[in-house]
Amino acid sequence: MKKKTLVICDDDKIDVKLFKKYLGPEKTKNYEILEVNSGDELNELIKSKKYNIDLLLLDYYLGDTTGLELLRTVNKEHNFPVIILTGRGDEEIAVECMKEGASDYIAKYLISNYDLEKTINQAMERWEVEQERDHLLGIAAHELRNPLSVILGYTEILQDYDEIEFVKQKEMINVIHERSRHLLNIINELLDITRIDKGIVSLKKRICDLQKLVRKKVDEYKYQAGKKKIKINFVSEYEKILVEIDPDRLEEVLSNFIDNAIKYSPQHTSILISLNKNNDKAELTIKDEGLGIKENELKYLFKLFSSKKISTLPTGKETRTGLGLAICKKVIDAHGGEIFVESQIGKGSAFTIVLPIDPNLSNDQKVSEK
């Protein structure tokens, strides 16, 4: 495992020793820890570009300058998270530093009470999410601007010119409709991600036939798949599989997985969607013959803002935001289910959604003839 590079900027060597002591000798081995005693030394270290800094632990009191002043400089010119080190009674200072962009703070007089490695990891994860949220907002602004420009352009043409051939009018209306749907998808994802960020996933559950719901979604996507010469096949051993779900939210999940299977598959390939039972669980698998995902990137699939970590690109230049699968996982988690993925580069991916089945529901009717 590659070591993380931590920089401790503190003019009190005893405090630095205490930090290492309470981090622990075993945990310390996971990091390359660099020590600087002043703001000037910190700036020199950063400007040297000898190290790829993963985290800065910055003391608030540093002789002629303060941690807040250095924090502003670091946030303006450099790209790594910062934890502020404070003394007793400095909680208000720490809050001010958080407002200026610090990822967290550690009260030095309580350092023995901290799980320091956990605090460090959480600060890095929080900072990464914030950076990727900013990245997402940039993507969203770009994604919203382009279709809006097309919609405005075409509506102005339709308003200003009376003599437009019917076929041409219909083409323009179709483009406006398609671009409007794309805008709606982006907005829905942004709204979903806001709720999920706050831990809110509301469900309106009722008993539904999962087999019927899946078949409906497959039929809806056959036209889209057909445009890329992709064939979708649906198989199930059962006439029906009753589950207690929120059908609207599950349709969103299915749409995302089927859309992705089409998006990341080359022309003249197939997508197999299978639905069956395994004891008290329903198992739905969407298997494509697409490009596949690198093994070391699979861990990012269901994380928020993960798109820039996944090197596999859509085969038809379709857009992506990195939100869909994270939303899907939260929805399936809320149903008490699970999602699994298997993938091989050049051979495709298989996503399996597992949902619990209420044992009191009748699910014994199998297909009589295949």
C-alpha positions in Angstrom: 0.0 0.0 0.0 1.3 3.4 -1.0 2.1 5.6 2.0 0.2 8.9 2.4 2.3 12.0 2.8 1.3 14.1 5.9 2.8 17.4 6.7 2.8 18.7 10.2 3.3 22.5 10.5 3.8 23.2 14.2 6.5 25.2 16.0 6.1 23.1 19.2 8.1 19.9 18.8 6.5 18.3 21.9 3.1 18.6 20.2 4.5 16.9 17.1 5.8 14.0 19.3 2.5 13.7 21.0 0.7 13.5 17.6 3.0 10.6 16.5 2.6 8.9 19.9 -1.2 8.9 19.8 -1.3 8.0 16.1 0.7 4.9 17.2 3.9 3.3 15.8 2.0 0.8 13.7 -0.3 3.4 12.1 2.7 5.8 11.7 4.2 3.3 9.2 1.3 4.0 6.9 2.4 7.6 6.4 5.4 9.6 5.4 5.3 12.4 8.0 7.1 15.6 7.2 7.7 18.3 9.9 8.0 22.0 9.4 8.2 24.7 12.1 6.8 27.8 10.4 4.8 29.3 7.6 7.9 30.1 5.6 9.2 26.5 5.9 5.7 25.2 4.8 5.7 27.5 1.8 9.2 26.4 0.8 8.3 22.7 1.1 5.2 23.2 -1.0 7.0 25.3 -3.7 9.7 22.7 -4.0 7.1 20.2 -5.4 9.2 17.3 -4.0 6.2 15.7 -2.4 2.7 15.0 -3.3 1.0 16.1 -0.1 -2.1 14.2 0.9 -2.9 16.1 4.1 -1.6 19.2 6.0 -1.9 19.3 9.8 -1.6 23.0 10.6 -1.2 24.6 14.0 -3.2 27.8 14.4 -0.5 29.7 16.3 2.7 30.0 14.4 4.8 33.0 15.6 4.3 35.9 13.3 1.4 34.4 11.4 -1.7 32.4 12.1 -3.0 29.1 10.7 -6.0 31.0 9.3 -3.7 33.2 7.1 -1.8 30.2 5.9 -5.0 28.3 5.3 -6.3 31.0 3.0 -3.0 30.9 1.0 -3.0 27.1 0.8 -6.7 26.9 -0.3 -6.0 29.6 -3.0 -2.8 28.1 -4.5 -2.7 24.4 -3.6 -4.8 21.3 -3.7 -4.9 19.2 -0.5 -7.1 19.0 2.7 -6.1 20.8 5.9 -6.8 19.8 9.6 -6.3 22.7 12.0 -4.6 22.0 15.3 -6.0 24.1 18.1 -5.4 24.7 21.8 -7.8 24.8 24.8 -10.8 27.1 24.3 -10.1 27.7 20.6 -13.3 26.1 19.3 -14.5 29.4 17.8 -11.2 29.7 16.0 -11.6 26.2 14.7 -15.1 27.0 13.4 -13.8 30.0 11.6 -11.1 27.9 10.0 -13.7 25.4 8.9 -15.6 28.2 7.2 -12.4 29.1 5.4 -12.1 25.6 4.0 -10.4 23.5 6.7 -11.6 19.8 6.5 -11.5 19.3 10.3 -9.8 20.4 13.5 -8.1 18.6 16.4 -8.0 20.1 19.9 -4.4 19.3 21.0 -5.3 19.1 24.7 -7.8 16.3 23.8 -5.5 14.5 21.4 -5.5 11.2 23.4 -9.3 11.0 22.9 -9.1 11.0 19.1 -8.8 8.0 16.7 -6.3 10.0 14.7 -6.1 7.7 11.7 -9.9 7.7 11.4 -9.9 11.6 11.7 -7.3 11.8 9.0 -9.1 9.5 6.6 -12.4 11.2 7.1 -10.9 14.6 6.5 -9.4 13.3 3.2 -12.6 11.7 2.1 -14.6 14.8 3.0 -12.3 17.0 1.1 -12.4 14.7 -1.9 -16.2 14.7 -2.0 -16.1 18.5 -1.8 -13.7 18.8 -4.6 -15.7 16.4 -6.7 -18.9 18.2 -5.9 -17.3 21.4 -7.3 -16.3 19.3 -10.3 -19.9 18.1 -10.6 -21.3 21.6 -10.5 -19.0 22.6 -13.4 -20.2 19.5 -15.3 -23.8 20.3 -14.5 -23.5 23.9 -15.6 -21.9 22.8 -18.9 -24.5 20.0 -19.4 -27.4 22.4 -18.7 -26.1 25.1 -20.9 -25.7 23.1 -24.1 -29.2 21.6 -24.4 -30.8 24.9 -23.3 -29.0 26.6 -26.1 -30.3 24.0 -28.6 -33.9 24.3 -27.2 -33.8 28.1 -27.3 -32.4 28.1 -30.8 -35.0 25.8 -32.2 -37.9 27.4 -30.4 -36.8 30.8 -31.8 -36.7 29.4 -35.3 -40.2 27.9 -34.9 -41.5 31.2 -33.5 -39.9 33.4 -36.2 -40.5 31.4 -39.4 -43.9 30.5 -40.6 -42.9 28.5 -43.7 -41.0 25.5 -42.3 -41.7 22.2 -43.8 -43.7 19.8 -41.6 -40.9 17.2 -41.6 -38.4 19.8 -40.6 -40.7 21.0 -37.8 -41.1 17.5 -36.5 -37.3 17.0 -36.5 -36.9 20.2 -34.5 -39.6 19.2 -32.0 -38.0 15.7 -31.6 -34.7 17.4 -30.8 -36.3 19.8 -28.3 -38.1 16.8 -26.6 -34.9 14.8 -26.4 -32.9 17.7 -25.0 -35.6 18.5 -22.5 -35.6 14.9 -21.2 -31.8 15.2 -20.9 -32.2 18.4 -18.8 -34.8 16.8 -16.6 -32.5 13.8 -16.0 -29.7 16.1 -14.9 -32.0 18.1 -12.6 -33.5 14.9 -11.1 -30.1 13.5 -10.4 -29.0 16.8 -8.7 -32.1 16.8 -6.5 -31.6 13.1 -5.7 -28.0 13.7 -4.7 -29.0 16.6 -2.5 -31.4 14.4 -0.6 -29.0 11.5 -0.4 -26.2 13.8 0.9 -28.6 14.5 3.8 -29.3 10.8 4.3 -32.9 11.1 3.0 -34.2 8.3 0.9 -38.0 8.3 1.2 -39.9 5.2 -0.1 -43.6 4.6 -0.9 -43.6 0.8 -0.8 -46.4 -1.5 -2.0 -46.6 -5.1 -3.2 -45.6 -5.3 -6.9 -44.9 -7.9 -9.5 -41.2 -7.4 -10.1 -41.3 -9.6 -13.3 -43.9 -7.3 -14.8 -42.0 -4.1 -13.8 -38.7 -5.4 -15.3 -40.4 -6.5 -18.5 -42.0 -3.0 -18.9 -38.6 -1.3 -18.5 -37.0 -3.7 -21.0 -39.7 -2.9 -23.6 -39.2 0.8 -23.0 -35.5 0.6 -23.8 -35.7 -1.7 -26.9 -35.9 1.3 -29.2 -32.9 3.0 -27.6 -30.9 -0.2 -27.8 -32.0 -0.7 -31.4 -30.4 2.6 -32.5 -27.0 1.1 -31.5 -27.9 -2.3 -33.0 -28.0 -3.8 -29.5 -30.4 -6.6 -28.7 -32.0 -6.8 -25.2 -33.2 -10.3 -24.0 -35.2 -10.8 -20.8 -35.5 -14.3 -19.2 -37.1 -15.5 -16.0 -38.1 -18.9 -14.6 -41.2 -17.3 -12.9 -44.5 -16.0 -14.2 -44.4 -13.4 -11.4 -42.2 -12.5 -8.4 -44.0 -10.4 -5.8 -41.9 -8.0 -3.7 -42.7 -5.0 -1.5 -41.0 -2.1 -3.1 -41.4 1.5 -4.1 -42.0 0.9 -7.8 -41.2 4.4 -9.0 -37.8 4.4 -7.3 -37.0 0.9 -8.5 -37.9 1.9 -12.0 -35.4 4.7 -11.7 -32.8 2.1 -10.7 -33.6 -0.2 -13.5 -33.6 2.7 -16.0 -30.1 3.6 -14.8 -28.7 0.1 -15.1 -30.3 -0.6 -18.5 -29.3 2.8 -19.9 -25.7 2.2 -18.7 -25.6 -1.2 -20.3 -26.6 0.4 -23.6 -24.3 3.4 -23.1 -21.2 1.3 -22.5 -21.8 -1.4 -25.1 -20.6 -1.4 -28.7 -22.9 -1.9 -31.6 -24.1 -5.4 -32.6 -23.9 -6.8 -29.0 -26.5 -8.2 -26.6 -27.7 -7.4 -23.1 -29.2 -10.2 -21.1 -31.5 -9.3 -18.2 -32.4 -12.3 -16.0 -34.8 -12.4 -13.0 -35.1 -15.3 -10.6 -35.5 -16.4 -7.0 -32.9 -17.6 -4.6 -34.7 -18.8 -1.4 -36.2 -15.6 0.1 -34.5 -13.2 -2.3 -35.2 -11.9 -5.8 -32.1 -11.6 -8.0 -32.0 -9.4 -11.0 -28.9 -9.4 -13.2 -28.2 -7.0 -16.1 -25.3 -8.5 -18.1 -23.8 -6.7 -21.1 -21.0 -7.4 -23.7 -19.5 -4.0 -23.3 -16.1 -2.5 -22.6 -15.9 -3.7 -19.0 -14.4 -1.8 -15.9 -10.9 -2.1 -14.5 -10.7 -4.1 -11.3 -9.1 -1.3 -9.4 -11.8 1.1 -10.4 -14.8 -1.1 -9.3 -14.6 0.3 -5.7 -15.5 3.8 -7.1 -18.6 2.7 -9.0 -21.2 3.4 -6.2 -19.5 6.4 -4.7 -20.8 9.9 -5.2 -19.1 12.0 -8.0 -17.2 8.9 -9.2 -17.3 9.5 -12.9 -13.8 10.9 -13.3 -12.3 7.9 -11.5 -13.8 5.5 -14.1 -11.7 5.3 -17.2 -14.3 3.4 -19.3 -16.1 5.8 -21.6 -19.5 5.5 -23.3 -19.3 4.0 -26.8 -21.6 6.5 -28.5 -20.2 9.7 -26.9 -23.1 9.8 -24.4 -22.7 12.0 -21.3 -22.3 10.9 -17.7 -22.3 12.7 -14.3 -21.0 10.0 -11.9 -24.2 10.2 -9.8 -26.5 7.4 -11.1 -25.0 4.4 -9.5 -24.5 6.1 -6.2 -28.2 7.0 -6.2 -29.1 3.4 -7.2 -27.1 1.9 -4.3 -28.8 4.2 -1.8 -32.2 3.3 -3.1 -31.5 -0.5 -3.0 -30.0 -0.1 0.5 -33.2 1.6 1.6 -35.1 -1.5 0.4 -32.9 -3.8 2.5 -31.2 -5.1 -0.7 -27.7 -5.3 -2.1 -25.9 -4.7 -5.4 -23.0 -6.8 -6.7 -20.9 -6.3 -9.8 -18.5 -8.4 -11.9 -16.6 -7.1 -14.8 -13.8 -7.9 -17.2 -12.1 -5.5 -19.6 -13.2 -6.3 -23.1 -15.8 -8.8 -22.0 -18.5 -6.8 -20.3 -20.1 -6.3 -16.9 -22.8 -7.9 -14.9 -24.7 -6.0 -12.2 -26.9 -8.0 -9.8 -29.6 -6.4 -7.7 -30.8 -8.5 -4.7 -34.1 -7.7 -3.0 -35.7 -9.4 -0.1 -39.0 -11.3 -0.6 -41.6 -11.5 2.1 -42.2 -15.2 2.8 -45.9 -14.6 3.2 -46.2 -13.6 -0.5 -47.1 -16.3 -3.0 -44.2 -16.7 -5.4 -44.3 -20.3 -6.5 -45.7 -19.9 -10.0 -43.0 -20.9 -12.6 -43.1 -20.5 -16.3 -44.7 -23.6 -17.7 -42.9 -23.6 -21.0 -39.6 -21.9 -21.9 
